[in-house]
Amino acid sequence: MVVLLIEIGNTHAKFADADLRLLEKIPTARLTPAAVRRIARSLGATECWVVSVVPAATRLVRDAFPGRVRLIRSRDVTGLTLSPTLPAPERIGVDRLLLVRGALALGLRAPLLAIDAGTACTFNVLAAGNVFLGGAIAPGASAFTDYLADRTARLPRLGPVPADGTIPAIGRDTAEAMRSAAAHGFAGMARGIVEAIRAELGVRRLPLILTGGASTRLLSAFPPSTRHDPLLVLRGLATCLA
């Protein structure tokens, strides 16, 4: 059995083999049946295991993949339990569970916090005893500029805001002012949420691990001990193979 791992996010779909070798990364909006079949053939895959937050792309993979397709569910994620305080555990996104499972696979120990800074920015809390408690879901980095362009008459649409720490806090014109809020506001929002979670857990230290397209923009906002893994969801997905 040769398994192709597929993570389908709102922005990108990632393809990897069972050893977490990234095979390809394709914008989700541009994913095609031909691309799925090509990647499967290149690996010689007979099965694919999928975690997806985009139903239309999930259906595309199911229709295109020449072998067996397994859509990973919450019950497939081992090594952790869901808190009995969750009102609707069946509605917790499996991608969020795989994030914290991937963190455990890297050797982190609970309590920990796994952050996925993608189109949405999710904060996922694993408490002592590997109990998933829930977390927070916030707008992603692009929302700080896209919202203003969409909802105002004269504010421009900006491209990606650099993550190099050079954005001044005091913008000298409209575009600079928007970039300032996007750069410093996104990081400040994340720090505030992390601090609130840490305080609610009642712990002095909370290990962090980041993933997602905007995660590099957050690394400088947190302690040097903060981990970063661009394949964290796929890493969690790979544990389902064991």
NUPA-990279 format. One line per field, with one value per atom (N, C-alpha, C): residue in three letters; atom name; x, y, z. Coordinates in Angstrom, 3 decimals. Example, Ala and Ser with C-alpha at 12.3 -4.5 7.8 and 13.67 -1.06 7.14 Angstrom:
<nodes>
rest: (ALA:ALA:ALA:SER:SER:SER);
atom: (N:CA:C:N:CA:C);
x: (13.190:12.300:13.200:12.850:13.670:12.900);
y: (-5.690:-4.500:-3.300:-2.250:-1.060:0.030);
z: (7.800:7.800:7.800:7.080:7.140:7.870);
</nodes>
This chain:
<nodes>
rest: (MET:MET:MET:VAL:VAL:VAL:VAL:VAL:VAL:LEU:LEU:LEU:LEU:LEU:LEU:ILE:ILE:ILE:GLU:GLU:GLU:ILE:ILE:ILE:GLY:GLY:GLY:ASN:ASN:ASN:THR:THR:THR:HIS:HIS:HIS:ALA:ALA:ALA:LYS:LYS:LYS:PHE:PHE:PHE:ALA:ALA:ALA:ASP:ASP:ASP:ALA:ALA:ALA:ASP:ASP:ASP:LEU:LEU:LEU:ARG:ARG:ARG:LEU:LEU:LEU:LEU:LEU:LEU:GLU:GLU:GLU:LYS:LYS:LYS:ILE:ILE:ILE:PRO:PRO:PRO:THR:THR:THR:ALA:ALA:ALA:ARG:ARG:ARG:LEU:LEU:LEU:THR:THR:THR:PRO:PRO:PRO:ALA:ALA:ALA:ALA:ALA:ALA:VAL:VAL:VAL:ARG:ARG:ARG:ARG:ARG:ARG:ILE:ILE:ILE:ALA:ALA:ALA:ARG:ARG:ARG:SER:SER:SER:LEU:LEU:LEU:GLY:GLY:GLY:ALA:ALA:ALA:THR:THR:THR:GLU:GLU:GLU:CYS:CYS:CYS:TRP:TRP:TRP:VAL:VAL:VAL:VAL:VAL:VAL:SER:SER:SER:VAL:VAL:VAL:VAL:VAL:VAL:PRO:PRO:PRO:ALA:ALA:ALA:ALA:ALA:ALA:THR:THR:THR:ARG:ARG:ARG:LEU:LEU:LEU:VAL:VAL:VAL:ARG:ARG:ARG:ASP:ASP:ASP:ALA:ALA:ALA:PHE:PHE:PHE:PRO:PRO:PRO:GLY:GLY:GLY:ARG:ARG:ARG:VAL:VAL:VAL:ARG:ARG:ARG:LEU:LEU:LEU:ILE:ILE:ILE:ARG:ARG:ARG:SER:SER:SER:ARG:ARG:ARG:ASP:ASP:ASP:VAL:VAL:VAL:THR:THR:THR:GLY:GLY:GLY:LEU:LEU:LEU:THR:THR:THR:LEU:LEU:LEU:SER:SER:SER:PRO:PRO:PRO:THR:THR:THR:LEU:LEU:LEU:PRO:PRO:PRO:ALA:ALA:ALA:PRO:PRO:PRO:GLU:GLU:GLU:ARG:ARG:ARG:ILE:ILE:ILE:GLY:GLY:GLY:VAL:VAL:VAL:ASP:ASP:ASP:ARG:ARG:ARG:LEU:LEU:LEU:LEU:LEU:LEU:LEU:LEU:LEU:VAL:VAL:VAL:ARG:ARG:ARG:GLY:GLY:GLY:ALA:ALA:ALA:LEU:LEU:LEU:ALA:ALA:ALA:LEU:LEU:LEU:GLY:GLY:GLY:LEU:LEU:LEU:ARG:ARG:ARG:ALA:ALA:ALA:PRO:PRO:PRO:LEU:LEU:LEU:LEU:LEU:LEU:ALA:ALA:ALA:ILE:ILE:ILE:ASP:ASP:ASP:ALA:ALA:ALA:GLY:GLY:GLY:THR:THR:THR:ALA:ALA:ALA:CYS:CYS:CYS:THR:THR:THR:PHE:PHE:PHE:ASN:ASN:ASN:VAL:VAL:VAL:LEU:LEU:LEU:ALA:ALA:ALA:ALA:ALA:ALA:GLY:GLY:GLY:ASN:ASN:ASN:VAL:VAL:VAL:PHE:PHE:PHE:LEU:LEU:LEU:GLY:GLY:GLY:GLY:GLY:GLY:ALA:ALA:ALA:ILE:ILE:ILE:ALA:ALA:ALA:PRO:PRO:PRO:GLY:GLY:GLY:ALA:ALA:ALA:SER:SER:SER:ALA:ALA:ALA:PHE:PHE:PHE:THR:THR:THR:ASP:ASP:ASP:TYR:TYR:TYR:LEU:LEU:LEU:ALA:ALA:ALA:ASP:ASP:ASP:ARG:ARG:ARG:THR:THR:THR:ALA:ALA:ALA:ARG:ARG:ARG:LEU:LEU:LEU:PRO:PRO:PRO:ARG:ARG:ARG:LEU:LEU:LEU:GLY:GLY:GLY:PRO:PRO:PRO:VAL:VAL:VAL:PRO:PRO:PRO:ALA:ALA:ALA:ASP:ASP:ASP:GLY:GLY:GLY:THR:THR:THR:ILE:ILE:ILE:PRO:PRO:PRO:ALA:ALA:ALA:ILE:ILE:ILE:GLY:GLY:GLY:ARG:ARG:ARG:ASP:ASP:ASP:THR:THR:THR:ALA:ALA:ALA:GLU:GLU:GLU:ALA:ALA:ALA:MET:MET:MET:ARG:ARG:ARG:SER:SER:SER:ALA:ALA:ALA:ALA:ALA:ALA:ALA:ALA:ALA:HIS:HIS:HIS:GLY:GLY:GLY:PHE:PHE:PHE:ALA:ALA:ALA:GLY:GLY:GLY:MET:MET:MET:ALA:ALA:ALA:ARG:ARG:ARG:GLY:GLY:GLY:ILE:ILE:ILE:VAL:VAL:VAL:GLU:GLU:GLU:ALA:ALA:ALA:ILE:ILE:ILE:ARG:ARG:ARG:ALA:ALA:ALA:GLU:GLU:GLU:LEU:LEU:LEU:GLY:GLY:GLY:VAL:VAL:VAL:ARG:ARG:ARG:ARG:ARG:ARG:LEU:LEU:LEU:PRO:PRO:PRO:LEU:LEU:LEU:ILE:ILE:ILE:LEU:LEU:LEU:THR:THR:THR:GLY:GLY:GLY:GLY:GLY:GLY:ALA:ALA:ALA:SER:SER:SER:THR:THR:THR:ARG:ARG:ARG:LEU:LEU:LEU:LEU:LEU:LEU:SER:SER:SER:ALA:ALA:ALA:PHE:PHE:PHE:PRO:PRO:PRO:PRO:PRO:PRO:SER:SER:SER:THR:THR:THR:ARG:ARG:ARG:HIS:HIS:HIS:ASP:ASP:ASP:PRO:PRO:PRO:LEU:LEU:LEU:LEU:LEU:LEU:VAL:VAL:VAL:LEU:LEU:LEU:ARG:ARG:ARG:GLY:GLY:GLY:LEU:LEU:LEU:ALA:ALA:ALA:THR:THR:THR:CYS:CYS:CYS:LEU:LEU:LEU:ALA:ALA:ALA);
atom: (N:CA:C:N:CA:C:N:CA:C:N:CA:C:N:CA:C:N:CA:C:N:CA:C:N:CA:C:N:CA:C:N:CA:C:N:CA:C:N:CA:C:N:CA:C:N:CA:C:N:CA:C:N:CA:C:N:CA:C:N:CA:C:N:CA:C:N:CA:C:N:CA:C:N:CA:C:N:CA:C:N:CA:C:N:CA:C:N:CA:C:N:CA:C:N:CA:C:N:CA:C:N:CA:C:N:CA:C:N:CA:C:N:CA:C:N:CA:C:N:CA:C:N:CA:C:N:CA:C:N:CA:C:N:CA:C:N:CA:C:N:CA:C:N:CA:C:N:CA:C:N:CA:C:N:CA:C:N:CA:C:N:CA:C:N:CA:C:N:CA:C:N:CA:C:N:CA:C:N:CA:C:N:CA:C:N:CA:C:N:CA:C:N:CA:C:N:CA:C:N:CA:C:N:CA:C:N:CA:C:N:CA:C:N:CA:C:N:CA:C:N:CA:C:N:CA:C:N:CA:C:N:CA:C:N:CA:C:N:CA:C:N:CA:C:N:CA:C:N:CA:C:N:CA:C:N:CA:C:N:CA:C:N:CA:C:N:CA:C:N:CA:C:N:CA:C:N:CA:C:N:CA:C:N:CA:C:N:CA:C:N:CA:C:N:CA:C:N:CA:C:N:CA:C:N:CA:C:N:CA:C:N:CA:C:N:CA:C:N:CA:C:N:CA:C:N:CA:C:N:CA:C:N:CA:C:N:CA:C:N:CA:C:N:CA:C:N:CA:C:N:CA:C:N:CA:C:N:CA:C:N:CA:C:N:CA:C:N:CA:C:N:CA:C:N:CA:C:N:CA:C:N:CA:C:N:CA:C:N:CA:C:N:CA:C:N:CA:C:N:CA:C:N:CA:C:N:CA:C:N:CA:C:N:CA:C:N:CA:C:N:CA:C:N:CA:C:N:CA:C:N:CA:C:N:CA:C:N:CA:C:N:CA:C:N:CA:C:N:CA:C:N:CA:C:N:CA:C:N:CA:C:N:CA:C:N:CA:C:N:CA:C:N:CA:C:N:CA:C:N:CA:C:N:CA:C:N:CA:C:N:CA:C:N:CA:C:N:CA:C:N:CA:C:N:CA:C:N:CA:C:N:CA:C:N:CA:C:N:CA:C:N:CA:C:N:CA:C:N:CA:C:N:CA:C:N:CA:C:N:CA:C:N:CA:C:N:CA:C:N:CA:C:N:CA:C:N:CA:C:N:CA:C:N:CA:C:N:CA:C:N:CA:C:N:CA:C:N:CA:C:N:CA:C:N:CA:C:N:CA:C:N:CA:C:N:CA:C:N:CA:C:N:CA:C:N:CA:C:N:CA:C:N:CA:C:N:CA:C:N:CA:C:N:CA:C:N:CA:C:N:CA:C:N:CA:C:N:CA:C:N:CA:C:N:CA:C:N:CA:C:N:CA:C:N:CA:C:N:CA:C:N:CA:C:N:CA:C:N:CA:C:N:CA:C:N:CA:C:N:CA:C:N:CA:C:N:CA:C:N:CA:C:N:CA:C:N:CA:C:N:CA:C:N:CA:C:N:CA:C:N:CA:C:N:CA:C:N:CA:C:N:CA:C:N:CA:C:N:CA:C:N:CA:C:N:CA:C:N:CA:C:N:CA:C:N:CA:C:N:CA:C:N:CA:C:N:CA:C:N:CA:C:N:CA:C:N:CA:C:N:CA:C:N:CA:C:N:CA:C:N:CA:C:N:CA:C:N:CA:C:N:CA:C:N:CA:C:N:CA:C:N:CA:C:N:CA:C:N:CA:C:N:CA:C:N:CA:C:N:CA:C:N:CA:C:N:CA:C:N:CA:C:N:CA:C:N:CA:C:N:CA:C:N:CA:C);
x: (0.834:0.000:0.876:0.674:1.382:0.355:0.559:-0.445:0.022:-0.871:-0.678:-1.448:-0.760:-1.394:-1.763:-2.994:-3.467:-4.103:-3.612:-4.213:-4.804:-6.113:-6.777:-7.237:-6.574:-6.958:-7.709:-8.131:-8.868:-8.018:-6.710:-5.829:-5.026:-4.459:-3.604:-3.965:-3.658:-3.703:-2.271:-1.906:-0.558:-0.619:0.365:0.457:1.799:1.776:3.009:2.934:4.114:4.122:4.124:4.150:4.037:5.234:6.355:7.542:7.554:6.431:6.264:7.199:7.474:8.179:7.132:7.224:6.230:6.397:5.356:5.394:4.973:3.950:3.456:2.535:2.464:1.573:0.870:-0.453:-1.240:-2.304:-2.510:-3.642:-4.941:-5.707:-6.922:-7.864:-7.944:-8.836:-8.402:-7.136:-6.615:-6.440:-6.910:-6.779:-7.651:-7.075:-7.794:-7.691:-8.635:-8.517:-7.222:-6.789:-5.557:-4.358:-4.319:-3.210:-3.211:-4.395:-4.485:-3.985:-4.425:-4.004:-2.509:-1.971:-0.539:0.301:-0.075:0.685:0.567:-0.623:-0.816:0.051:0.106:0.936:2.412:2.855:4.273:4.714:3.792:4.112:3.809:2.996:2.515:1.522:0.736:-0.165:-1.363:-1.695:-2.885:-4.017:-3.683:-4.664:-4.295:-5.298:-4.982:-5.802:-5.165:-5.805:-5.915:-7.113:-7.402:-7.928:-7.405:-8.030:-8.350:-9.587:-10.029:-11.020:-10.925:-11.922:-12.708:-12.516:-13.181:-13.952:-15.263:-16.033:-15.941:-15.942:-15.885:-14.573:-13.469:-12.174:-12.107:-12.776:-12.835:-13.511:-14.629:-15.340:-14.477:-13.732:-12.854:-11.831:-11.219:-10.216:-10.858:-12.022:-12.705:-12.999:-13.398:-13.733:-12.491:-11.390:-10.212:-9.225:-9.120:-8.075:-8.399:-7.425:-7.710:-7.853:-7.447:-7.537:-8.523:-8.281:-9.169:-8.904:-9.969:-9.870:-10.450:-9.640:-10.118:-10.132:-11.307:-11.447:-11.326:-10.298:-10.014:-11.061:-11.553:-12.547:-11.899:-12.622:-12.093:-11.747:-12.555:-12.323:-11.042:-10.499:-9.265:-8.016:-8.158:-7.010:-6.758:-5.604:-5.279:-4.331:-4.178:-3.204:-3.727:-5.004:-5.599:-7.083:-7.691:-9.126:-9.765:-11.063:-11.812:-12.385:-12.304:-12.816:-14.322:-14.782:-16.233:-17.005:-16.308:-16.991:-17.331:-16.836:-17.153:-18.627:-19.394:-20.834:-21.167:-20.311:-20.566:-19.246:-18.697:-17.378:-17.328:-18.460:-18.479:-18.290:-18.401:-18.257:-16.874:-15.978:-14.606:-13.902:-13.296:-12.612:-11.477:-11.441:-10.399:-9.028:-8.955:-7.666:-7.098:-7.961:-7.503:-6.960:-7.592:-7.086:-5.757:-5.627:-4.377:-3.230:-3.537:-2.503:-1.852:-2.676:-2.097:-1.493:-2.058:-1.457:-0.096:0.033:1.333:2.344:1.891:2.786:3.302:2.431:2.868:3.873:3.658:4.582:5.965:6.048:7.347:8.013:7.331:7.917:7.461:6.575:6.050:5.127:5.048:4.196:3.125:1.946:0.852:1.116:0.606:-0.238:0.562:-0.077:0.551:-0.519:-0.052:-0.940:-0.406:-1.231:-0.860:-1.668:-0.964:-1.598:-1.439:-2.556:-2.546:-2.938:-1.940:-2.175:-2.406:-3.609:-3.969:-5.014:-5.949:-7.042:-7.812:-8.039:-8.448:-7.253:-7.217:-6.124:-6.718:-6.371:-6.945:-5.920:-6.405:-5.601:-6.170:-5.348:-5.847:-5.129:-5.901:-5.354:-5.413:-4.258:-4.168:-3.736:-4.593:-4.326:-3.569:-3.143:-2.445:-3.278:-2.585:-3.270:-3.708:-3.226:-3.548:-5.051:-5.668:-7.104:-7.293:-7.992:-8.259:-9.398:-9.114:-10.097:-10.898:-10.351:-10.960:-9.946:-10.384:-9.452:-10.158:-9.562:-10.108:-9.917:-10.842:-10.745:-10.870:-9.833:-9.760:-9.575:-9.761:-9.464:-7.987:-7.702:-6.321:-5.693:-4.413:-3.663:-4.252:-4.706:-5.200:-6.477:-7.208:-8.455:-8.213:-7.030:-6.742:-6.705:-6.395:-6.401:-7.583:-7.941:-9.029:-10.355:-10.600:-11.873:-12.032:-10.976:-11.062:-11.308:-10.650:-10.865:-12.286:-12.830:-14.163:-15.274:-15.036:-16.116:-16.028:-15.012:-14.897:-14.828:-15.097:-15.162:-13.806:-12.854:-11.632:-10.348:-10.443:-9.221:-8.791:-7.494:-7.032:-6.893:-6.831:-6.519:-5.004:-4.439:-2.992:-2.588:-1.352:-0.785:-0.348:0.326:0.800:1.694:1.525:2.340:3.610:4.790:6.044:6.123:6.864:7.024:8.401:9.112:10.504:10.666:9.566:9.657:10.026:9.970:10.375:9.198:7.988:6.817:6.750:6.757:6.691:5.306:5.256:3.973:3.187:3.899:3.238:3.322:2.219:2.197:2.119:2.841:2.895:1.835:1.200:0.093:-0.915:-1.965:-3.044:-2.554:-1.791:-1.326:-0.406:0.510:1.408:0.638:-0.394:-1.196:-1.922:-2.402:-3.063:-2.071:-0.876:0.153:0.568:0.644:1.007:0.013:-1.278:-2.297:-2.282:-2.043:-2.022:-0.856:0.324:1.516:1.464:1.233:1.289:-0.008:-1.130:-2.405:-2.553:-2.109:-2.215:-1.375:-0.138:0.729:0.180:-0.310:-0.858:-2.090:-2.947:-4.121:-3.696:-2.721:-2.277:-1.678:-0.852:-0.273:-1.362:-2.361:-3.435:-4.213:-4.500:-5.246:-4.408:-3.129:-2.261:-2.174:-2.019:-1.916:-3.215:-4.364:-5.640:-5.799:-5.371:-5.442:-4.512:-3.293:-2.346:-2.904:-3.482:-4.037:-5.210:-6.052:-7.205:-6.782:-5.707:-5.184:-4.519:-4.066:-3.390:-1.982:-1.299:0.069:1.008:2.222:3.215:3.862:3.951:4.623:3.739:3.602:2.750:3.515:4.011:4.728:3.855:4.449:3.734:4.363:3.508:3.989:3.099:3.723:3.015:3.104:2.048:2.034:1.125:1.043:0.175:0.938:0.303:0.971:1.450:0.760:1.163:1.930:2.331:2.966:4.305:5.035:6.323:6.141:4.965:4.701:4.483:4.290:4.049:5.261:6.240:7.362:8.057:8.270:8.976:8.129:6.830:5.946:5.986:6.633:6.631:8.058:8.223:9.569:10.366:11.701:12.554:12.296:11.724:11.445:10.259:9.536:8.378:8.799:8.098:8.412:7.640:8.149:7.492:7.602:6.474:6.470:5.424:5.847:4.886:4.054:4.451:3.722:3.012:2.615:2.113:0.833:-0.090:-1.332:-1.010:-0.157:0.237:0.976:1.740:2.446:1.439:0.397:-0.654:-1.389:-1.620:-2.295:-1.483:-0.156:0.712:0.608:0.287:0.166:-1.031:-1.996:-3.153:-2.774:-1.610:-1.156:-0.637:-0.259:0.380:-0.612);
y: (-1.193:0.000:1.253:2.115:3.388:4.496:5.296:6.294:7.693:8.430:9.850:10.630:11.530:12.387:13.713:14.160:15.406:16.270:17.486:18.486:19.580:19.772:20.786:21.913:23.065:24.249:25.219:26.316:27.313:27.940:28.037:28.709:27.734:26.704:25.759:24.315:23.433:21.991:21.475:20.701:20.151:18.641:18.103:16.671:16.176:15.075:14.526:13.014:12.380:10.932:10.591:9.312:8.873:9.300:9.637:10.128:11.646:12.275:13.729:14.476:13.865:14.582:15.334:16.658:17.466:17.268:16.802:16.518:17.729:18.420:19.560:20.396:21.684:22.618:23.425:23.320:23.916:24.834:26.025:26.841:26.050:26.031:25.211:25.579:26.847:27.292:26.768:26.353:25.868:24.346:23.670:22.221:21.582:20.642:19.975:18.465:17.731:16.267:15.795:16.471:16.061:16.176:17.233:17.404:16.298:15.945:14.867:13.556:13.237:11.980:11.982:13.121:13.209:12.964:13.589:13.419:11.982:11.409:10.017:9.072:9.280:8.424:8.571:9.795:10.023:9.290:9.113:8.409:6.923:6.545:5.173:4.889:5.889:5.772:4.897:4.023:3.184:3.680:4.508:5.103:6.560:7.382:8.717:8.989:9.646:10.021:11.534:12.016:13.429:14.083:15.280:16.185:17.453:17.907:18.998:19.895:21.203:22.162:22.757:22.190:22.708:21.558:21.466:20.323:20.123:21.196:21.040:20.389:20.779:20.186:18.737:18.431:17.043:16.168:16.638:15.877:15.715:16.745:16.665:15.549:15.477:14.432:13.059:12.936:11.636:11.154:12.078:11.703:11.432:12.124:12.064:10.962:10.658:9.714:8.309:7.636:6.326:5.185:5.391:4.332:4.679:4.098:4.301:5.659:6.363:7.665:7.540:7.945:7.914:9.334:9.818:11.138:10.984:11.595:11.423:12.129:11.405:11.925:12.096:12.757:13.000:11.698:10.666:9.388:8.704:9.131:8.532:9.111:10.222:10.890:10.261:9.614:8.899:9.726:9.295:9.929:11.125:11.458:12.546:12.254:12.965:12.829:14.205:14.221:15.471:15.739:16.979:17.353:17.083:16.538:16.322:17.628:18.742:20.031:20.608:19.990:20.481:20.220:21.251:21.047:20.261:20.345:19.634:19.092:18.066:17.553:17.093:16.648:16.163:17.301:18.541:19.682:20.315:19.766:20.258:19.842:20.796:20.492:19.508:18.458:17.451:18.051:19.105:19.755:20.326:20.801:21.353:20.252:19.094:17.969:17.473:17.459:16.998:17.965:19.247:20.213:19.828:19.594:19.278:17.880:16.975:15.634:15.719:16.590:16.804:17.365:18.257:18.815:17.719:16.797:15.676:14.804:14.614:13.797:14.412:15.728:16.408:16.382:15.832:15.724:16.774:17.689:18.652:17.940:18.488:17.896:18.884:18.334:19.163:19.602:20.792:21.674:22.379:22.575:23.258:23.974:24.857:25.612:25.555:25.068:25.001:26.044:26.898:27.998:27.767:27.822:27.720:29.076:29.814:31.161:31.104:30.733:30.642:31.676:31.304:32.205:32.598:31.640:31.900:31.576:32.172:31.900:31.165:29.889:29.081:28.852:28.865:28.647:27.411:26.367:25.048:24.553:24.309:24.076:22.597:22.053:20.699:20.799:20.337:20.428:19.201:19.258:18.130:16.864:15.751:14.498:14.354:15.290:15.274:15.381:16.319:16.578:17.837:17.701:18.853:19.662:20.933:21.775:22.653:22.944:23.916:25.001:26.245:27.338:28.563:29.189:30.417:30.389:31.043:31.192:32.675:33.215:34.646:34.870:36.107:36.395:36.167:35.746:35.593:36.935:36.900:38.135:38.982:38.335:39.099:39.862:39.416:40.098:41.532:41.806:43.147:44.182:43.756:44.685:44.447:43.197:42.908:43.482:43.404:43.907:45.393:46.148:47.583:47.904:47.176:47.397:47.021:45.957:45.486:46.374:46.981:47.658:49.184:49.736:51.186:51.626:52.903:53.410:53.782:54.179:54.767:54.099:53.155:52.502:51.441:51.383:50.500:49.050:48.163:46.764:46.595:46.058:45.913:44.472:44.298:42.966:42.464:41.320:40.770:41.760:41.821:42.694:41.947:42.554:41.856:41.385:40.299:39.739:40.026:41.016:41.234:42.221:42.686:43.577:45.004:45.397:46.745:47.710:47.232:48.096:49.077:50.383:51.342:51.330:51.638:51.699:52.937:53.999:55.246:55.369:55.071:55.159:56.600:56.916:58.295:58.590:57.570:57.767:56.647:56.649:55.684:54.250:53.929:52.554:52.134:53.028:52.700:52.517:53.344:53.212:51.876:51.431:50.127:48.996:49.111:48.085:48.034:49.191:49.232:48.435:48.711:48.001:46.509:46.173:44.758:44.034:44.661:44.011:43.925:45.066:45.103:44.620:44.853:44.410:42.908:42.253:40.792:40.139:40.612:40.057:40.362:41.590:41.961:41.150:40.917:40.074:38.678:38.095:36.746:36.705:37.697:37.733:37.838:38.669:38.834:37.557:36.839:35.587:34.545:34.462:33.495:33.786:35.052:35.411:35.100:35.347:35.038:33.534:32.734:31.276:30.802:31.341:30.942:31.252:32.447:32.836:31.937:31.598:30.756:29.339:28.864:27.548:27.573:28.743:28.874:28.315:28.425:27.926:29.105:28.969:30.035:29.979:28.790:28.592:27.753:28.176:27.455:27.275:26.058:25.827:26.153:26.817:27.219:26.574:26.242:25.814:26.445:26.952:27.691:26.967:27.124:26.662:27.592:27.380:28.203:29.263:29.763:30.683:31.966:32.460:33.714:33.476:32.240:31.928:32.633:32.864:33.544:34.975:35.546:36.896:36.936:35.771:35.724:35.273:34.677:34.104:35.131:36.331:37.351:37.898:37.593:38.088:37.215:36.052:35.106:34.739:34.055:33.720:32.884:32.931:32.149:30.650:30.177:28.744:28.291:29.224:28.881:28.046:26.953:26.058:26.471:26.038:26.311:25.076:24.651:23.482:23.705:23.956:24.202:22.985:21.795:20.566:19.984:20.836:20.331:19.504:19.955:19.176:17.848:17.872:16.625:15.701:16.280:15.460:14.737:15.460:14.821:13.772:14.073:13.104:11.834:11.968:10.789:9.860:10.395:9.523:8.590:8.937:8.067:6.782:6.785:5.595:4.515:4.919:3.969:2.896);
z: (0.000:0.000:0.000:-0.958:-1.037:-0.843:0.204:0.588:0.220:-0.394:-0.670:0.380:1.072:2.076:1.426:1.660:1.071:2.155:2.267:3.145:2.257:2.328:1.522:2.434:2.299:3.047:2.169:2.758:1.989:0.893:1.134:0.183:-0.661:-0.033:-0.758:-0.428:-1.375:-1.152:-1.181:-0.162:-0.064:-0.225:-0.946:-1.213:-0.674:0.072:0.638:0.651:0.751:0.911:2.398:2.716:4.109:4.954:4.306:5.025:5.142:4.803:4.880:3.933:2.812:1.747:0.939:0.953:0.252:-1.243:-1.898:-3.325:-4.150:-3.668:-4.435:-3.544:-3.860:-3.181:-4.263:-4.307:-5.383:-4.772:-5.316:-4.852:-4.960:-3.898:-3.879:-5.018:-5.327:-6.406:-7.767:-7.900:-9.181:-9.202:-8.171:-8.116:-9.194:-9.930:-11.019:-10.875:-11.464:-11.463:-12.094:-13.153:-13.824:-12.884:-12.065:-11.126:-10.083:-9.575:-8.578:-9.168:-10.391:-11.027:-11.319:-11.740:-12.044:-10.790:-9.683:-8.446:-7.948:-8.041:-7.614:-8.428:-9.747:-10.606:-10.274:-10.009:-9.722:-8.464:-7.515:-6.275:-6.380:-7.336:-7.391:-6.292:-5.920:-4.775:-5.105:-4.178:-4.297:-3.400:-2.413:-1.519:-1.293:-0.964:-0.474:0.770:1.727:2.973:2.975:3.212:2.990:4.255:4.555:5.520:4.751:4.852:3.996:4.725:4.436:4.921:3.758:2.556:1.350:0.702:0.944:0.435:-1.066:-1.841:-3.303:-3.731:-3.086:-3.408:-2.943:-1.846:-1.381:-2.428:-2.955:-3.991:-5.236:-5.577:-6.751:-6.582:-5.394:-5.146:-5.185:-4.578:-4.572:-5.991:-6.846:-8.213:-9.068:-8.746:-9.602:-9.219:-7.920:-7.486:-7.973:-8.563:-9.162:-8.153:-6.903:-5.905:-4.801:-3.636:-2.490:-1.849:-1.521:-0.861:0.545:1.518:2.904:3.453:3.802:4.397:5.911:6.482:7.901:8.749:9.758:10.704:12.078:12.955:14.302:15.008:14.792:15.472:15.008:13.877:13.370:14.036:14.740:15.357:16.712:16.856:18.084:18.943:20.197:21.076:21.840:21.666:22.427:22.604:23.535:23.780:23.719:23.476:23.451:24.830:25.257:26.572:26.658:27.777:27.936:28.042:28.197:28.280:26.910:25.834:24.492:24.191:23.840:23.629:22.371:21.362:20.104:19.571:20.205:19.801:18.357:17.820:16.447:15.436:15.889:14.987:15.045:15.876:15.913:14.623:13.938:12.688:12.889:12.076:12.237:11.974:11.150:10.913:12.198:13.089:14.371:15.279:15.242:16.036:15.491:14.172:13.574:13.871:14.037:14.407:15.731:16.743:18.055:18.048:17.237:17.139:16.476:15.484:14.865:15.838:16.721:17.734:18.668:19.056:19.896:19.150:17.857:17.061:16.997:17.145:17.152:18.528:19.513:20.841:21.830:21.427:22.384:23.359:24.566:25.585:26.019:26.299:26.779:28.221:28.592:27.782:26.698:25.556:24.434:23.624:22.755:21.892:20.470:19.549:18.133:17.369:16.635:15.908:14.412:13.701:12.243:11.673:11.167:10.653:9.157:8.789:7.386:7.028:6.151:5.799:7.046:7.919:9.297:10.184:11.352:12.291:13.480:13.614:14.687:15.793:17.024:18.225:18.895:19.018:19.396:20.636:21.689:23.025:23.380:23.722:24.250:25.704:26.603:28.031:28.515:29.764:30.381:30.216:29.967:29.708:28.265:27.402:25.968:25.713:26.448:26.289:25.455:24.341:23.486:24.093:24.395:25.071:24.125:22.941:22.042:21.736:21.676:21.404:20.880:19.882:19.312:17.800:17.104:15.650:15.334:14.687:14.410:12.916:12.447:11.039:10.738:9.530:9.097:8.782:8.439:8.218:7.099:6.028:4.880:5.193:6.216:6.558:7.010:7.552:8.056:6.933:5.727:4.602:3.666:3.432:2.501:2.988:4.286:4.824:4.525:4.715:4.485:3.014:2.132:0.705:0.294:0.907:0.543:1.106:2.268:2.972:2.958:2.331:2.259:0.804:0.573:-0.788:-1.360:-0.488:-1.025:-0.554:0.367:0.821:-0.185:-0.510:-1.584:-1.138:-2.119:-1.848:-1.919:-0.860:-0.776:-1.050:-1.456:-1.568:-0.200:-0.157:1.115:1.861:3.162:3.996:4.375:4.193:4.487:5.939:6.128:7.469:8.032:7.470:7.860:9.008:9.595:10.743:10.416:9.148:8.763:8.635:8.835:8.686:9.859:9.597:10.704:11.342:12.625:13.319:12.923:12.524:12.128:10.615:9.945:8.490:8.024:6.961:6.466:5.426:4.880:3.951:4.185:3.386:3.609:3.524:2.484:2.312:3.449:3.853:4.969:6.269:6.469:7.690:7.723:6.563:6.503:6.741:6.167:6.380:7.848:8.483:9.901:10.732:10.503:11.274:10.971:9.698:9.328:9.983:9.940:10.488:12.005:12.656:14.114:14.746:14.054:14.603:14.598:13.524:13.447:14.544:14.677:15.722:17.106:17.307:18.604:18.951:17.963:18.192:18.650:17.945:18.286:19.693:20.023:21.374:22.432:22.177:23.155:23.383:22.292:22.426:23.164:22.827:23.494:24.983:25.350:26.764:27.498:26.872:27.508:27.723:26.726:26.866:27.981:28.002:29.043:30.429:30.585:31.882:32.272:31.301:31.603:31.979:31.371:31.737:33.109:33.521:34.803:34.795:33.646:33.538:33.319:33.804:33.637:32.263:31.722:30.434:29.539:28.290:27.349:26.041:25.769:24.512:23.307:22.312:21.108:19.889:18.927:17.626:16.565:15.505:14.464:13.131:12.341:10.969:10.176:8.860:8.038:7.266:6.220:5.308:5.928:6.962:7.613:8.908:9.165:10.454:10.636:9.533:9.674:10.161:9.929:10.409:11.912:12.525:13.960:14.756:14.113:14.851:15.726:15.199:15.982:17.120:17.124:18.180:19.422:19.327:20.431:20.837:21.971:22.461:21.466:21.558:20.644:20.703:21.798:21.933:21.087:20.489:19.670:18.465:18.246:17.136:15.888:14.729:13.458:12.587:12.019:11.147:10.052:8.815:7.738:7.369:7.839:7.509:8.724:9.663:10.941:10.771:9.953:9.747:9.074:8.054:7.393:8.357:9.261:10.265:11.152:11.549:12.315:11.510:10.232:9.358:9.219:9.132:8.996:10.191:11.385:12.562:12.450:11.616:11.421:10.688:10.031:9.315:10.257:11.465:12.395:12.830);
</nodes>
